[in-house]
Amino acid sequence: MQTVQRLPAEQLFQNEIDALIAAEKDPIPTGWRMSPKSVLTYICGGKVGGVEITPKYIGNRRLVEICIATLVTDRALLLIEEPGTAKSWLSEHLAAAINGDSTKVVQGTAGTTEEQIRYSWNYAMLIAKGPSPEAMVKSPVYHAMETGTIARVEEISRCASEVQDALISILSEKRIAVPELAVEVPAQKGFSVIATANTRDKGVNDMSAALKRRFNIVILPAPASLESEMEIVQNRVGQLSASLDLYASMPKQDTVEQVVTIFRELRNGTTLDGKQKLKTTSGVLSTAEAISLLTNAMALAGSFGSGEIAPTDLAAALQGAVIKDDDKDGVCWKEYLENVMKKRGAAWRPLYQACKELN
Protein backbone atom coordinates (compact mmCIF):
# COMPACT_ATOMS: atom_id res chain seq x y z
CA MET A 1 0.00 0.00 0.00
CA GLN A 2 1.31 3.45 -0.94
CA THR A 3 1.87 5.61 2.14
CA VAL A 4 3.68 8.51 0.46
CA GLN A 5 1.28 11.26 -0.56
CA ARG A 6 2.99 11.96 -3.88
CA LEU A 7 5.54 9.73 -5.58
CA PRO A 8 8.00 11.26 -8.07
CA ALA A 9 7.30 10.46 -11.71
CA GLU A 10 10.18 7.99 -12.01
CA GLN A 11 8.66 5.83 -9.26
CA LEU A 12 5.04 6.26 -10.33
CA PHE A 13 5.83 5.13 -13.90
CA GLN A 14 8.84 2.94 -13.18
CA ASN A 15 7.49 -0.06 -15.12
CA GLU A 16 7.09 2.09 -18.25
CA ILE A 17 10.60 3.54 -17.93
CA ASP A 18 12.08 0.07 -17.39
CA ALA A 19 10.25 -1.28 -20.45
CA LEU A 20 11.54 1.54 -22.64
CA ILE A 21 15.13 1.06 -21.41
CA ALA A 22 14.92 -2.72 -21.98
CA ALA A 23 13.64 -2.28 -25.54
CA GLU A 24 16.10 0.48 -26.47
CA LYS A 25 17.64 0.22 -29.96
CA ASP A 26 18.63 3.81 -30.72
CA PRO A 27 21.77 5.74 -29.66
CA ILE A 28 21.64 7.10 -26.10
CA PRO A 29 23.23 10.51 -25.36
CA THR A 30 25.87 10.66 -22.62
CA GLY A 31 24.25 10.83 -19.19
CA TRP A 32 20.83 9.71 -20.46
CA ARG A 33 19.08 6.45 -19.65
CA MET A 34 17.23 6.18 -22.97
CA SER A 35 17.28 7.67 -26.46
CA PRO A 36 15.42 10.86 -27.45
CA LYS A 37 12.89 8.73 -29.38
CA SER A 38 12.14 6.66 -26.27
CA VAL A 39 11.77 9.83 -24.18
CA LEU A 40 9.22 11.06 -26.75
CA THR A 41 7.31 7.77 -26.48
CA TYR A 42 7.32 8.05 -22.68
CA ILE A 43 5.96 11.60 -22.80
CA CYS A 44 3.44 11.24 -25.66
CA GLY A 45 2.44 7.59 -25.19
CA GLY A 46 2.70 4.43 -27.23
CA LYS A 47 3.44 0.75 -26.79
CA VAL A 48 6.75 -1.06 -26.26
CA GLY A 49 7.44 -4.71 -25.50
CA GLY A 50 3.80 -5.36 -24.68
CA VAL A 51 3.73 -2.50 -22.15
CA GLU A 52 1.26 0.33 -22.75
CA ILE A 53 2.95 3.71 -22.30
CA THR A 54 0.40 6.23 -21.01
CA PRO A 55 0.63 9.75 -22.47
CA LYS A 56 1.96 12.22 -19.89
CA TYR A 57 1.45 15.29 -22.09
CA ILE A 58 -1.48 15.61 -24.47
CA GLY A 59 -0.77 18.38 -26.92
CA ASN A 60 1.47 19.36 -29.80
CA ARG A 61 3.93 16.49 -30.32
CA ARG A 62 6.35 18.77 -32.17
CA LEU A 63 6.74 20.97 -29.09
CA VAL A 64 7.80 17.93 -27.07
CA GLU A 65 10.31 17.00 -29.77
CA ILE A 66 11.78 20.52 -29.57
CA CYS A 67 12.07 20.23 -25.76
CA ILE A 68 13.88 16.88 -25.98
CA ALA A 69 16.17 18.02 -28.80
CA THR A 70 17.10 21.12 -26.75
CA LEU A 71 18.25 18.92 -23.86
CA VAL A 72 20.52 16.95 -26.20
CA THR A 73 22.44 20.20 -26.85
CA ASP A 74 24.26 22.40 -24.33
CA ARG A 75 21.35 24.85 -24.09
CA ALA A 76 18.92 24.98 -21.18
CA LEU A 77 15.16 24.75 -21.67
CA LEU A 78 12.56 27.31 -20.55
CA LEU A 79 8.88 26.34 -20.57
CA ILE A 80 6.58 29.35 -20.47
CA GLU A 81 2.84 30.10 -20.60
CA GLU A 82 -0.21 30.66 -18.41
CA PRO A 83 -0.42 28.82 -15.06
CA GLY A 84 -1.85 25.32 -15.32
CA THR A 85 -0.59 24.44 -18.81
CA ALA A 86 1.46 21.44 -17.58
CA LYS A 87 4.87 23.17 -17.54
CA SER A 88 5.97 21.61 -14.25
CA TRP A 89 4.35 18.31 -15.18
CA LEU A 90 6.28 18.14 -18.47
CA SER A 91 9.49 19.29 -16.76
CA GLU A 92 9.21 16.53 -14.15
CA HIS A 93 8.54 13.80 -16.70
CA LEU A 94 11.36 14.90 -19.00
CA ALA A 95 13.82 14.65 -16.08
CA ALA A 96 12.33 11.31 -14.98
CA ALA A 97 12.68 9.75 -18.44
CA ILE A 98 16.14 11.16 -19.20
CA ASN A 99 17.82 10.61 -15.81
CA GLY A 100 15.46 8.52 -13.72
CA ASP A 101 15.54 11.36 -11.18
CA SER A 102 13.20 14.36 -11.25
CA THR A 103 13.88 15.48 -7.67
CA LYS A 104 16.73 17.96 -8.21
CA VAL A 105 14.39 20.95 -7.92
CA VAL A 106 14.76 24.60 -6.92
CA GLN A 107 11.36 26.16 -6.22
CA GLY A 108 11.45 29.80 -7.20
CA THR A 109 9.85 32.23 -4.74
CA ALA A 110 10.50 35.72 -3.45
CA GLY A 111 12.53 34.06 -0.67
CA THR A 112 14.77 31.95 -2.92
CA THR A 113 18.43 32.86 -2.38
CA GLU A 114 21.55 32.58 -4.53
CA GLU A 115 22.81 29.80 -2.22
CA GLN A 116 19.89 27.62 -3.32
CA ILE A 117 21.21 27.88 -6.88
CA ARG A 118 24.92 27.43 -6.03
CA TYR A 119 25.86 26.12 -2.57
CA SER A 120 25.78 27.05 1.11
CA TRP A 121 27.50 25.83 4.29
CA ASN A 122 26.77 23.80 7.39
CA TYR A 123 27.80 26.62 9.71
CA ALA A 124 28.41 24.39 12.75
CA MET A 125 30.96 22.36 10.75
CA LEU A 126 32.31 25.51 9.12
CA ILE A 127 33.08 27.07 12.51
CA ALA A 128 34.47 23.83 13.93
CA LYS A 129 36.65 22.75 11.00
CA GLY A 130 36.76 25.63 8.55
CA PRO A 131 35.84 25.41 4.85
CA SER A 132 35.83 21.79 3.68
CA PRO A 133 33.90 19.61 1.22
CA GLU A 134 32.11 18.00 4.18
CA ALA A 135 30.86 21.38 5.43
CA MET A 136 29.45 22.32 2.03
CA VAL A 137 25.70 22.04 1.39
CA LYS A 138 25.29 21.51 -2.33
CA SER A 139 22.31 22.87 -4.23
CA PRO A 140 20.24 20.71 -6.61
CA VAL A 141 21.96 22.53 -9.50
CA TYR A 142 25.39 21.72 -8.03
CA HIS A 143 24.41 18.03 -7.69
CA ALA A 144 23.16 18.00 -11.29
CA MET A 145 26.45 19.47 -12.55
CA GLU A 146 28.47 16.88 -10.62
CA THR A 147 26.41 13.94 -11.88
CA GLY A 148 25.71 15.12 -15.43
CA THR A 149 21.96 15.19 -14.92
CA ILE A 150 19.07 17.67 -15.16
CA ALA A 151 18.14 20.26 -12.54
CA ARG A 152 14.72 21.88 -12.51
CA VAL A 153 14.05 25.52 -11.56
CA GLU A 154 10.35 26.16 -11.02
CA GLU A 155 8.80 29.63 -11.40
CA ILE A 156 12.10 31.30 -12.27
CA SER A 157 10.42 34.68 -12.80
CA ARG A 158 9.48 34.77 -9.12
CA CYS A 159 13.16 34.72 -8.12
CA ALA A 160 14.99 37.99 -7.45
CA SER A 161 17.34 39.29 -10.15
CA GLU A 162 20.52 38.33 -8.27
CA VAL A 163 19.25 34.75 -7.96
CA GLN A 164 18.48 34.59 -11.67
CA ASP A 165 21.92 36.06 -12.45
CA ALA A 166 23.58 33.20 -10.55
CA LEU A 167 22.38 30.94 -13.34
CA ILE A 168 24.02 32.99 -16.11
CA SER A 169 27.60 31.94 -15.35
CA ILE A 170 26.51 28.35 -14.67
CA LEU A 171 24.74 28.08 -18.03
CA SER A 172 27.52 29.91 -19.87
CA GLU A 173 30.67 28.46 -18.35
CA LYS A 174 29.16 25.12 -17.23
CA ARG A 175 31.11 25.28 -13.97
CA ILE A 176 30.73 26.53 -10.40
CA ALA A 177 33.61 28.32 -8.67
CA VAL A 178 34.06 27.62 -4.95
CA PRO A 179 36.58 30.26 -3.83
CA GLU A 180 36.50 29.08 -0.20
CA LEU A 181 38.00 25.75 -1.35
CA ALA A 182 39.98 27.24 -4.26
CA VAL A 183 38.32 24.86 -6.73
CA GLU A 184 36.07 25.03 -9.77
CA VAL A 185 33.57 22.25 -10.36
CA PRO A 186 32.94 21.55 -14.08
CA ALA A 187 29.61 20.22 -15.30
CA GLN A 188 29.66 16.63 -16.48
CA LYS A 189 28.21 15.70 -19.88
CA GLY A 190 24.45 15.45 -19.72
CA PHE A 191 24.00 18.41 -17.36
CA SER A 192 21.18 20.79 -18.22
CA VAL A 193 18.50 22.96 -16.62
CA ILE A 194 14.75 22.96 -17.24
CA ALA A 195 13.12 26.15 -15.97
CA THR A 196 9.46 27.15 -15.93
CA ALA A 197 7.82 30.57 -15.84
CA ASN A 198 4.24 31.69 -16.19
CA THR A 199 3.01 34.74 -18.01
CA ARG A 200 0.92 35.89 -15.03
CA ASP A 201 4.21 36.66 -13.26
CA LYS A 202 5.56 38.77 -16.11
CA GLY A 203 6.93 41.95 -14.58
CA VAL A 204 7.44 40.46 -11.11
CA ASN A 205 11.15 39.83 -11.74
CA ASP A 206 11.66 40.07 -15.48
CA MET A 207 14.39 37.78 -16.81
CA SER A 208 17.32 39.66 -18.29
CA ALA A 209 18.13 39.36 -21.99
CA ALA A 210 21.44 37.74 -20.99
CA LEU A 211 19.66 34.96 -19.09
CA LYS A 212 17.01 34.44 -21.77
CA ARG A 213 19.77 33.90 -24.35
CA ARG A 214 20.98 30.90 -22.36
CA PHE A 215 17.61 29.19 -22.77
CA ASN A 216 15.72 27.71 -25.66
CA ILE A 217 12.19 29.01 -24.96
CA VAL A 218 9.19 26.78 -25.66
CA ILE A 219 5.67 28.17 -25.19
CA LEU A 220 3.16 25.56 -24.01
CA PRO A 221 -0.35 26.60 -25.08
CA ALA A 222 -3.61 25.73 -23.37
CA PRO A 223 -5.37 22.69 -24.89
CA ALA A 224 -6.63 23.55 -28.36
CA SER A 225 -10.02 21.83 -28.17
CA LEU A 226 -12.67 20.87 -25.66
CA GLU A 227 -12.06 17.18 -26.38
CA SER A 228 -8.30 17.34 -25.76
CA GLU A 229 -8.77 19.26 -22.51
CA MET A 230 -11.36 16.74 -21.35
CA GLU A 231 -8.93 13.90 -22.09
CA ILE A 232 -6.20 15.58 -20.03
CA VAL A 233 -8.58 16.20 -17.13
CA GLN A 234 -9.93 12.64 -17.12
CA ASN A 235 -6.43 11.11 -17.23
CA ARG A 236 -5.05 13.24 -14.41
CA VAL A 237 -8.12 12.88 -12.19
CA GLY A 238 -7.84 9.11 -12.62
CA GLN A 239 -4.15 9.15 -11.67
CA LEU A 240 -4.73 11.41 -8.66
CA SER A 241 -7.73 9.50 -7.34
CA ALA A 242 -5.74 6.25 -7.50
CA SER A 243 -3.24 7.64 -4.98
CA LEU A 244 -5.79 9.35 -2.69
CA ASP A 245 -8.46 7.88 -0.41
CA LEU A 246 -11.41 9.66 -2.00
CA TYR A 247 -13.95 6.80 -1.72
CA ALA A 248 -15.79 8.09 -4.77
CA SER A 249 -16.35 6.94 -8.32
CA MET A 250 -14.75 8.72 -11.25
CA PRO A 251 -16.72 11.72 -12.61
CA LYS A 252 -18.99 10.91 -15.54
CA GLN A 253 -18.19 12.14 -19.04
CA ASP A 254 -21.03 14.70 -18.88
CA THR A 255 -19.70 16.09 -15.60
CA VAL A 256 -16.19 16.53 -17.00
CA GLU A 257 -17.63 18.17 -20.11
CA GLN A 258 -19.64 20.65 -18.05
CA VAL A 259 -16.64 21.68 -15.94
CA VAL A 260 -14.30 22.03 -18.92
CA THR A 261 -16.95 23.95 -20.88
CA ILE A 262 -17.46 26.43 -18.02
CA PHE A 263 -13.72 26.92 -17.63
CA ARG A 264 -13.04 27.40 -21.35
CA GLU A 265 -15.89 29.89 -21.73
CA LEU A 266 -14.99 32.00 -18.70
CA ARG A 267 -11.30 31.80 -19.62
CA ASN A 268 -11.83 32.90 -23.23
CA GLY A 269 -14.59 35.44 -22.57
CA THR A 270 -17.04 33.86 -25.03
CA THR A 271 -19.31 30.84 -25.29
CA LEU A 272 -17.97 27.84 -27.20
CA ASP A 273 -20.17 28.64 -30.21
CA GLY A 274 -18.81 32.21 -30.24
CA LYS A 275 -22.29 33.73 -30.18
CA GLN A 276 -22.17 35.36 -26.75
CA LYS A 277 -19.49 37.50 -25.14
CA LEU A 278 -18.77 36.90 -21.45
CA LYS A 279 -16.94 38.70 -18.66
CA THR A 280 -13.71 36.96 -17.70
CA THR A 281 -12.82 36.21 -14.09
CA SER A 282 -9.65 37.20 -12.22
CA GLY A 283 -8.61 33.56 -11.75
CA VAL A 284 -6.76 31.53 -14.37
CA LEU A 285 -9.32 28.71 -14.66
CA SER A 286 -6.67 26.47 -16.16
CA THR A 287 -6.73 22.77 -16.94
CA ALA A 288 -4.86 22.14 -13.68
CA GLU A 289 -7.61 24.02 -11.80
CA ALA A 290 -10.27 21.83 -13.46
CA ILE A 291 -8.39 18.72 -12.31
CA SER A 292 -8.24 20.04 -8.73
CA LEU A 293 -11.93 21.00 -8.84
CA LEU A 294 -13.07 17.51 -9.86
CA THR A 295 -10.76 15.87 -7.31
CA ASN A 296 -12.27 18.11 -4.63
CA ALA A 297 -15.79 17.25 -5.81
CA MET A 298 -14.90 13.54 -5.54
CA ALA A 299 -13.66 14.13 -1.98
CA LEU A 300 -16.97 15.83 -1.08
CA ALA A 301 -18.99 13.02 -2.68
CA GLY A 302 -16.95 10.30 -1.00
CA SER A 303 -16.83 11.88 2.46
CA PHE A 304 -20.30 13.40 2.73
CA GLY A 305 -22.34 12.06 -0.18
CA SER A 306 -23.23 8.87 -1.99
CA GLY A 307 -19.78 8.35 -3.53
CA GLU A 308 -20.90 9.69 -6.90
CA ILE A 309 -20.44 13.36 -7.74
CA ALA A 310 -23.76 15.20 -7.34
CA PRO A 311 -24.60 18.68 -8.66
CA THR A 312 -24.28 20.05 -5.11
CA ASP A 313 -20.70 18.69 -4.85
CA LEU A 314 -19.80 20.20 -8.21
CA ALA A 315 -21.43 23.55 -7.35
CA ALA A 316 -19.43 23.86 -4.13
CA ALA A 317 -16.18 23.12 -5.94
CA LEU A 318 -17.04 25.53 -8.77
CA GLN A 319 -17.82 28.33 -6.34
CA GLY A 320 -14.35 28.09 -4.80
CA ALA A 321 -12.58 27.81 -8.17
CA VAL A 322 -14.35 30.61 -10.02
CA ILE A 323 -14.81 33.26 -7.33
CA LYS A 324 -11.38 34.49 -6.24
CA ASP A 325 -12.39 38.16 -5.95
CA ASP A 326 -15.86 38.56 -4.44
CA ASP A 327 -16.68 41.89 -6.09
CA LYS A 328 -15.63 41.16 -9.67
CA ASP A 329 -15.85 37.38 -9.92
CA GLY A 330 -19.15 37.16 -8.05
CA VAL A 331 -20.81 39.39 -10.66
CA CYS A 332 -19.27 37.44 -13.56
CA TRP A 333 -20.42 34.13 -12.10
CA LYS A 334 -24.00 35.31 -11.48
CA GLU A 335 -24.24 36.64 -15.02
CA TYR A 336 -22.89 33.37 -16.41
CA LEU A 337 -25.43 31.36 -14.41
CA GLU A 338 -28.40 33.43 -15.61
CA ASN A 339 -27.36 34.24 -19.17
CA VAL A 340 -25.66 31.01 -20.19
CA MET A 341 -26.13 28.02 -17.90
CA LYS A 342 -29.84 28.61 -17.24
CA LYS A 343 -30.61 28.58 -20.98
CA ARG A 344 -28.83 25.29 -21.73
CA GLY A 345 -31.74 22.99 -21.04
CA ALA A 346 -32.50 19.96 -18.89
CA ALA A 347 -28.96 18.50 -18.85
CA TRP A 348 -27.62 21.62 -17.15
CA ARG A 349 -30.65 22.34 -14.94
CA PRO A 350 -29.51 20.40 -11.79
CA LEU A 351 -26.11 22.09 -11.80
CA TYR A 352 -27.67 25.50 -12.40
CA GLN A 353 -30.06 25.06 -9.46
CA ALA A 354 -27.27 23.86 -7.16
CA CYS A 355 -25.04 26.83 -8.10
CA LYS A 356 -27.89 29.31 -7.71
CA GLU A 357 -28.79 28.00 -4.27
CA LEU A 358 -25.16 28.16 -3.14
CA ASN A 359 -24.87 31.72 -4.45
Number of C-alpha atoms within 10 A of each C-alpha: 4 8 8 8 7 12 12 16 21 23 15 13 17 15 14 21 23 17 17 25 17 12 12 16 12 11 10 16 16 15 16 21 20 25 22 21 18 24 25 20 19 27 22 19 17 14 14 18 10 7 13 14 20 16 16 20 19 17 19 13 12 10 14 21 16 14 22 19 14 20 23 18 12 17 19 23 25 25 24 21 19 18 21 19 22 24 26 21 13 20 24 23 23 27 26 24 30 27 18 22 19 22 16 19 21 19 17 23 14 14 11 17 16 19 14 20 24 21 17 14 16 13 14 10 14 15 10 9 11 14 17 13 12 12 18 17 16 17 20 21 28 24 18 22 25 17 15 20 26 33 29 26 24 23 21 26 25 24 24 20 15 10 21 22 17 18 20 18 14 22 21 14 11 18 17 22 14 13 9 10 12 7 10 11 13 16 23 17 17 21 28 28 27 27 26 25 24 21 11 12 16 12 10 12 15 16 19 12 8 11 16 15 14 19 20 16 18 18 15 19 16 18 19 10 10 13 13 14 23 21 16 22 23 20 16 16 21 16 12 15 18 10 16 14 12 20 16 20 16 19 19 11 11 11 18 19 19 17 18 23 18 19 22 22 22 25 19 16 16 16 18 14 7 11 8 12 12 20 18 20 22 15 15 19 22 21 22 17 20 26 24 18 24 25 23 19 26 29 23 24 23 19 14 10 15 13 17 19 23 19 20 21 24 23 23 18 21 21 17 10 17 24 18 15 12 11 9 14 19 17 15 19 24 15 14 19 18 12 13 16 20 17 12 11 10 10 11 16 15 16 22 23 17 17 23 15 10 11 13
